[in-house]
Amino acid sequence: MTTVVVVKKAGVVAIAADTLVTFGDTRLGQRFEDNSKIFKIDTLAGPSFVGMAGTVAHFPALRLAMAGLPPEQLLLGSKDEVFTTFTKLHPVLKEAFFLQTKEDDNDPYESSQFSVVVANATGIYGLYSYREVFEFKEFWGIGSGRSFALGALHATWGSAKSARDLAVLSVQAACEFDKNSAGPVEVFTVKLKK
């Protein structure tokens, strides 16, 4: 799994992730493969950073599907825009990348099978399997190490000055305690629009 966090503080948005990939009991660290869990996507409104937790197969599929959308359809500046964009991506992921959408017989909607966080100049967003979108006011995390990261974010929120410091510290805490997360930590920042 992984640990990815998004943080918004003092006019800056940060996104950070560990860089370990696991295959069952096998760990594949940065020494052996460039394991970035965050990718940058350029939109008409500016850059967005997308972080993901889930199977490794999601990373190239989502990155290429997003890059293939026409620029006017790649909108990530609000909850509704994130929802609309990922709703447009869902059939592309199914048809071009063979996404398996079945999770449970009682699913209310087809699943996209991933958890995603988005960081850009408009804020921080989370997207889950059924395309539920959340806009977070301060911070959030996804992946197997998220409980450790969220605890660290909560505990250090008042004492840390920057979004970047909070993001890195929280992923480092997850790397310390989650068996499926390890450094080095990758981090990106963006200034919030006023």
Disulfide bonds with the S-S distance in Angstrom:
none
